[in-house]
Amino acid sequence: MTYDLASAMVRIVNLIAMMLLLCHWDGCLQFLVPMLQEFPSDCWVTRNKMVNDTWGQQYSYALFKAMSHMLCIGYGMYPPVGLVDVWLTILSMIVGATCYAMFVGHATALIQSLDSSRRQYQEK
């Protein structure tokens, strides 16, 4: 049973690490797309007056925006305006919903595996 528990915990930790990596990639993508468009006036970077900020501040706000989308708790400071922003938001929300579903599935499997020995005892 301890091996099953350790294996399940490793899977949960790997899933959380993958979710954090996806948040990082999404945050970088949230900033990269407006940067490649040379910061249009309706993008979130320009509206927040962050074009010339330090990379740490830009990354923090981009990560906040990405995590807000992925957790489906909002749009960040401003809702998407341009078509590209809308599609990035949709992509972020789909990836976030998928990660959430995977996390719930793995957590459910972990809980069921913890109860397996008790179930086997009751079946005898």
C-alpha positions as CSV (number, residue, x, y, z in Angstrom):
1,M,0.0,0.0,0.0
2,T,2.8,2.4,0.7
3,Y,4.2,1.9,-2.7
4,D,0.8,2.7,-4.3
5,L,0.6,5.8,-2.1
6,A,4.1,7.0,-3.0
7,S,3.4,6.3,-6.7
8,A,0.2,8.3,-6.5
9,M,1.9,11.2,-4.7
10,V,4.6,11.3,-7.3
11,R,1.9,11.5,-10.0
12,I,0.2,14.3,-8.2
13,V,3.5,16.2,-7.8
14,N,4.4,15.7,-11.5
15,L,0.9,17.0,-12.4
16,I,1.4,20.1,-10.3
17,A,4.8,20.7,-11.8
18,M,3.3,20.3,-15.3
19,M,0.6,22.8,-14.5
20,L,3.1,25.3,-13.2
21,L,5.2,24.8,-16.4
22,L,2.1,25.4,-18.5
23,C,1.3,28.5,-16.5
24,H,4.9,29.7,-17.2
25,W,4.6,29.0,-20.9
26,D,1.2,30.6,-21.1
27,G,2.5,33.7,-19.3
28,C,5.4,34.0,-21.7
29,L,2.9,33.6,-24.6
30,Q,0.6,36.3,-23.2
31,F,3.5,38.7,-23.4
32,L,5.2,37.4,-26.5
33,V,2.2,37.9,-28.8
34,P,1.8,41.6,-28.1
35,M,5.5,42.1,-28.3
36,L,5.6,40.5,-31.7
37,Q,2.8,42.9,-32.8
38,E,5.0,45.8,-31.5
39,F,2.6,46.5,-28.6
40,P,-0.7,47.7,-30.2
41,S,-2.6,50.4,-28.4
42,D,-5.4,48.0,-27.3
43,C,-3.1,45.3,-25.9
44,W,-2.9,44.6,-22.1
45,V,0.8,45.6,-21.9
46,T,0.1,49.1,-23.4
47,R,-3.1,49.6,-21.4
48,N,-1.1,48.8,-18.2
49,K,1.8,51.1,-19.3
50,M,4.2,48.3,-19.0
51,V,6.1,48.5,-22.3
52,N,9.3,49.8,-20.7
53,D,9.0,48.2,-17.3
54,T,11.5,45.7,-16.0
55,W,11.2,42.1,-17.2
56,G,10.4,41.0,-13.7
57,Q,7.3,43.2,-13.6
58,Q,6.3,42.3,-17.1
59,Y,6.6,38.6,-16.3
60,S,4.7,38.9,-13.0
61,Y,1.8,40.6,-14.7
62,A,1.9,38.1,-17.6
63,L,1.9,35.2,-15.2
64,F,-1.0,36.7,-13.3
65,K,-2.9,37.2,-16.5
66,A,-2.2,33.6,-17.6
67,M,-3.1,32.1,-14.2
68,S,-6.3,34.2,-14.1
69,H,-7.3,32.7,-17.4
70,M,-6.2,29.2,-16.6
71,L,-8.1,29.1,-13.3
72,C,-11.1,30.7,-14.9
73,I,-11.3,33.4,-12.3
74,G,-11.2,36.5,-14.6
75,Y,-9.3,38.2,-17.3
76,G,-6.6,39.9,-15.3
77,M,-6.7,43.7,-15.1
78,Y,-8.6,44.2,-18.4
79,P,-10.8,41.9,-20.5
80,P,-9.5,41.0,-24.0
81,V,-10.1,43.6,-26.6
82,G,-8.5,42.5,-29.9
83,L,-9.2,39.3,-31.7
84,V,-5.7,37.9,-30.9
85,D,-6.3,38.6,-27.2
86,V,-9.6,36.8,-27.3
87,W,-8.1,33.7,-28.9
88,L,-5.2,33.7,-26.4
89,T,-7.8,33.9,-23.6
90,I,-9.8,31.1,-25.0
91,L,-6.6,28.9,-25.4
92,S,-5.6,29.7,-21.8
93,M,-9.0,28.8,-20.4
94,I,-9.1,25.5,-22.4
95,V,-5.7,24.5,-21.1
96,G,-6.6,25.5,-17.6
97,A,-9.9,23.5,-17.7
98,T,-8.0,20.5,-19.0
99,C,-5.4,20.7,-16.2
100,Y,-8.2,21.1,-13.6
101,A,-9.9,18.0,-14.9
102,M,-6.7,16.0,-14.9
103,F,-6.0,17.1,-11.3
104,V,-9.4,16.1,-10.1
105,G,-9.1,12.7,-11.9
106,H,-5.7,12.1,-10.3
107,A,-6.9,13.2,-6.9
108,T,-9.9,10.9,-7.2
109,A,-7.7,7.9,-8.2
110,L,-5.5,8.7,-5.2
111,I,-8.4,8.7,-2.8
112,Q,-9.7,5.4,-4.3
113,S,-6.3,3.8,-4.0
114,L,-6.1,4.7,-0.3
115,D,-9.4,3.0,0.3
116,S,-8.6,-0.2,-1.7
117,S,-7.3,-2.3,1.3
118,R,-10.4,-1.5,3.3
119,R,-12.6,-2.5,0.4
120,Q,-10.7,-5.8,-0.1
121,Y,-11.1,-6.5,3.6
122,Q,-14.8,-5.9,3.5
123,E,-15.2,-8.2,0.4
124,K,-13.8,-11.2,2.3
